[in-house]
Amino acid sequence: MSIDARLAELGLILPPAPQPLGQYTAVSQAGDLLFISGQLPLRDGHVAWQGRVGTELTVDQGRQAAELAALNVLAQIRQHTGSFDRLDHLVRVEGYVASAPGFLDQPAVLDGASGLFARVLGEKAGHARTANSVAQQPGNAAVILVVIAQLKGA
């Protein structure tokens, strides 16, 4: 089953790939690797999930923020490559979770992104991951994802 068919089966619609918020590119390609700049939980140009997990947001809301950021990652991949046909797999996901002092469940928040990637990409979703805690992020975003993906035959 194609990735686009899986998205449709899951009732997911990829948003338009967000534009960079500064003077950088959303995706940089080096050989067969795609380096995807930090993706926020943006919807219609606005940060949909704002605040720190553990105070303003629950873990479940943080997971939803991570899922939305993951959809934006997929939108960047499709925009850069034109389709998902050339995607070999995700290599690495770095997740930054705006966290309240003492909040230690960043991995559970980022499972929202990893779970969405697994449902949509199947075996292409396997990735190494780092979970980071930060006090505050651009746009007061709850989550930011930075992803490296590998393409087939560059």
Backbone hydrogen bonds in HBPLUS format (Angstrom, degrees):
<---DONOR---> <-ACCEPTOR-->    atom                        ^
c    i                          cat <-CA-CA->   ^        H-A-AA   ^      H-
h    n   atom  resd res      DA  || num        DHA   H-A  angle D-A-AA Bond
n    s   type  num  typ     dist DA aas  dist angle  dist       angle   num
A0006-ARG N   A0002-SER O   2.94 MM   4  6.29 150.5  2.03 146.0 154.3     1
A0007-LEU N   A0003-ILE O   2.91 MM   4  6.19 159.8  1.95 151.6 156.7     2
A0008-ALA N   A0004-ASP O   3.06 MM   4  6.31 162.1  2.09 145.3 149.7     3
A0009-GLU N   A0005-ALA O   2.84 MM   4  6.06 159.7  1.88 148.7 154.8     4
A0010-LEU N   A0006-ARG O   2.91 MM   4  6.09 148.1  2.02 149.2 157.1     5
A0012-LEU N   A0007-LEU O   2.84 MM   5  5.01 159.6  1.88 156.8 151.3     6
A0011-GLY N   A0008-ALA O   2.96 MM   3  4.95 153.1  2.04 101.6 110.2     7
A0037-SER N   A0026-ALA O   2.83 MM  11  5.13 159.5  1.87 145.8 151.7     8
A0028-SER N   A0035-PHE O   2.99 MM   7  5.17 158.6  2.04 140.0 146.7     9
A0035-PHE N   A0028-SER O   2.80 MM   7  5.17 164.4  1.83 154.5 160.0    10
A0030-ALA N   A0033-LEU O   2.94 MM   3  5.32 159.5  1.98 152.1 158.9    11
A0033-LEU N   A0030-ALA O   3.03 MM   3  5.32 164.7  2.05 128.1 130.6    12
A0151-LEU N   A0032-ASP O   2.65 MM 119  5.01 163.4  1.67 154.6 160.1    13
A0034-LEU N   A0149-ALA O   2.70 MM 115  5.05 164.7  1.72 154.6 158.6    14
A0149-ALA N   A0034-LEU O   2.91 MM 115  5.05 156.3  1.97 141.2 149.1    15
A0036-ILE N   A0147-VAL O   2.76 MM 111  5.12 171.4  1.77 173.7 171.4    16
A0147-VAL N   A0036-ILE O   3.31 MM 111  5.12 152.2  2.39 134.6 140.9    17
A0039-GLN N   A0145-LEU O   2.72 MM 106  5.12 155.7  1.78 143.2 150.1    18
A0145-LEU N   A0039-GLN O   3.00 MM 106  5.12 158.9  2.04 134.5 140.2    19
A0042-LEU N   A0040-LEU O   2.80 MM   2  5.37 136.5  1.99 103.1  90.1    20
A0048-ALA N   A0041-PRO O   2.85 MM   7  5.85 162.0  1.88 161.2 163.8    21
A0043-ARG N   A0046-HIS O   2.84 MM   3  5.41 160.2  1.88 152.3 156.5    22
A0046-HIS N   A0043-ARG O   3.06 MM   3  5.41 164.1  2.08 114.2 119.4    23
A0142-ALA N   A0049-TRP O   3.00 MM  93  5.76 149.6  2.10 152.4 146.5    24
A0051-GLY N   A0140-ASN O   2.83 MM  89  5.67 152.5  1.91 155.4 164.4    25
A0055-THR N   A0052-ARG O   3.32 MM   3  5.84 163.3  2.35 126.2 127.3    26
A0057-LEU N   A0052-ARG O   3.08 MM   5  5.97 153.8  2.15 147.4 143.0    27
A0053-VAL N   A0098-ALA O   2.75 MM  45  6.14 161.2  1.79 156.9 150.2    28
A0100-ALA N   A0053-VAL O   2.98 MM  47  6.01 158.0  2.03 157.1 151.3    29
A0054-GLY N   A0057-LEU O   2.82 MM   3  5.87 170.2  1.83 165.3 162.2    30
A0062-GLY N   A0058-THR O   2.90 MM   4  6.19 152.0  1.98 146.9 155.5    31
A0063-ARG N   A0059-VAL O   2.85 MM   4  6.20 149.4  1.94 149.3 157.9    32
A0064-GLN N   A0060-ASP O   3.02 MM   4  6.36 152.9  2.09 144.8 151.8    33
A0065-ALA N   A0061-GLN O   2.95 MM   4  6.26 149.1  2.04 144.5 153.1    34
A0066-ALA N   A0062-GLY O   2.92 MM   4  6.23 153.3  1.99 147.0 154.4    35
A0067-GLU N   A0063-ARG O   2.86 MM   4  6.18 150.3  1.95 148.3 156.7    36
A0068-LEU N   A0064-GLN O   3.05 MM   4  6.30 159.3  2.10 147.4 151.9    37
A0069-ALA N   A0065-ALA O   2.97 MM   4  6.24 159.7  2.02 149.5 155.4    38
A0070-ALA N   A0066-ALA O   2.89 MM   4  6.08 148.2  1.99 142.3 151.4    39
A0071-LEU N   A0067-GLU O   2.94 MM   4  6.32 148.5  2.04 146.9 155.1    40
A0072-ASN N   A0068-LEU O   3.10 MM   4  6.45 148.7  2.20 143.6 151.9    41
A0073-VAL N   A0069-ALA O   2.97 MM   4  6.36 140.5  2.13 141.1 152.5    42
A0073-VAL N   A0070-ALA O   3.10 MM   3  4.89 119.5  2.48  90.1 105.3    43
A0074-LEU N   A0070-ALA O   2.99 MM   4  6.36 161.2  2.02 153.0 156.4    44
A0075-ALA N   A0071-LEU O   2.92 MM   4  6.18 149.7  2.01 143.0 152.0    45
A0076-GLN N   A0072-ASN O   2.99 MM   4  6.22 147.9  2.09 140.8 148.7    46
A0076-GLN N   A0073-VAL O   3.08 MM   3  5.13 118.6  2.47  95.4 110.4    47
A0077-ILE N   A0073-VAL O   3.00 MM   4  6.39 156.5  2.06 152.3 158.7    48
A0078-ARG N   A0074-LEU O   2.96 MM   4  6.21 169.6  1.97 154.2 156.4    49
A0079-GLN N   A0075-ALA O   2.92 MM   4  6.04 160.0  1.96 145.0 151.1    50
A0080-HIS N   A0076-GLN O   2.93 MM   4  6.03 160.7  1.96 148.6 153.8    51
A0081-THR N   A0077-ILE O   2.94 MM   4  6.08 162.1  1.97 155.1 159.8    52
A0082-GLY N   A0078-ARG O   2.67 MM   4  5.20 138.4  1.84 142.9 151.7    53
A0087-LEU N   A0084-PHE O   3.12 MM   3  5.37 153.4  2.19 108.7 116.8    54
A0152-LYS N   A0086-ARG O   2.66 MM  66  5.22 157.1  1.71 154.8 162.6    55
A0088-ASP N   A0150-GLN O   2.80 MM  62  5.47 156.0  1.85 144.6 148.9    56
A0089-HIS N   A0150-GLN O   3.25 MM  61  5.50 155.7  2.31 138.0 142.9    57
A0150-GLN N   A0089-HIS O   2.81 MM  61  5.50 173.4  1.82 173.8 175.6    58
A0090-LEU N   A0124-LYS O   2.83 MM  34  6.21 151.2  1.91 162.5 166.9    59
A0091-VAL N   A0148-ILE O   2.78 MM  57  5.43 161.1  1.81 145.8 150.5    60
A0128-ALA N   A0091-VAL O   2.97 MM  37  6.25 170.7  1.98 143.5 141.0    61
A0092-ARG N   A0148-ILE O   3.21 MM  56  5.13 160.6  2.25 134.8 138.8    62
A0148-ILE N   A0092-ARG O   2.92 MM  56  5.13 157.9  1.97 147.3 151.2    63
A0093-VAL N   A0128-ALA O   2.85 MM  35  6.28 149.2  1.95 149.6 159.4    64
A0130-THR N   A0093-VAL O   2.98 MM  37  6.52 148.7  2.08 154.3 162.7    65
A0094-GLU N   A0146-VAL O   2.75 MM  52  5.02 165.9  1.77 156.8 161.2    66
A0146-VAL N   A0094-GLU O   2.85 MM  52  5.02 157.4  1.90 149.1 155.9    67
A0095-GLY N   A0130-THR O   2.89 MM  35  6.15 170.5  1.90 166.8 169.9    68
A0132-ASN N   A0095-GLY O   2.76 MM  37  5.95 156.5  1.82 160.2 168.5    69
A0096-TYR N   A0144-ILE O   2.86 MM  48  5.13 160.9  1.90 155.1 160.6    70
A0144-ILE N   A0096-TYR O   2.95 MM  48  5.13 141.8  2.10 139.5 149.9    71
A0097-VAL N   A0132-ASN O   2.91 MM  35  6.12 169.3  1.92 152.3 154.7    72
A0134-VAL N   A0097-VAL O   3.01 MM  37  5.95 165.1  2.03 141.8 141.5    73
A0098-ALA N   A0142-ALA O   2.85 MM  44  5.02 163.7  1.87 139.7 145.2    74
A0099-SER N   A0134-VAL O   2.83 MM  35  5.92 160.4  1.86 167.3 173.0    75
A0103-PHE N   A0100-ALA O   2.98 MM   3  5.42 164.4  2.01 136.8 137.8    76
A0108-ALA N   A0105-ASP O   3.10 MM   3  5.51 125.0  2.42 108.0 120.6    77
A0109-VAL N   A0105-ASP O   3.33 MM   4  6.76 151.2  2.42 147.7 155.9    78
A0109-VAL N   A0106-GLN O   3.08 MM   3  5.10 118.5  2.47  98.2 113.5    79
A0110-LEU N   A0106-GLN O   3.00 MM   4  6.31 164.5  2.03 160.8 164.1    80
A0111-ASP N   A0107-PRO O   2.97 MM   4  6.19 124.2  2.29 138.0 152.4    81
A0112-GLY N   A0109-VAL O   3.07 MM   3  5.88 161.4  2.11 117.8 123.1    82
A0113-ALA N   A0110-LEU O   3.01 MM   3  5.37 124.4  2.33 106.1 118.0    83
A0114-SER N   A0110-LEU O   3.06 MM   4  6.46 169.6  2.07 157.1 158.4    84
A0115-GLY N   A0111-ASP O   2.76 MM   4  5.60 156.2  1.81 140.1 147.2    85
A0116-LEU N   A0112-GLY O   3.14 MM   4  6.21 154.4  2.20 135.2 142.0    86
A0117-PHE N   A0113-ALA O   2.88 MM   4  6.17 167.6  1.90 159.5 162.8    87
A0118-ALA N   A0114-SER O   2.96 MM   4  6.15 155.6  2.02 143.6 150.4    88
A0119-ARG N   A0115-GLY O   2.94 MM   4  6.20 161.2  1.98 151.5 155.9    89
A0120-VAL N   A0116-LEU O   2.98 MM   4  6.13 158.9  2.02 154.7 160.2    90
A0121-LEU N   A0117-PHE O   2.70 MM   4  5.50 162.9  1.73 151.8 158.0    91
A0122-GLY N   A0118-ALA O   3.00 MM   4  4.97 141.1  2.15 125.7 132.0    92
A0124-LYS N   A0121-LEU O   3.14 MM   3  5.18 155.6  2.20 130.8 125.5    93
A0125-ALA N   A0122-GLY O   3.03 MM   3  5.71 163.2  2.06 123.7 126.9    94
A0140-ASN N   A0137-GLN O   2.92 MM   3  5.11 143.3  2.06 139.8 135.9    95
A0141-ALA N   A0138-PRO O   3.21 MM   3  6.10 166.2  2.23 123.2 125.4    96
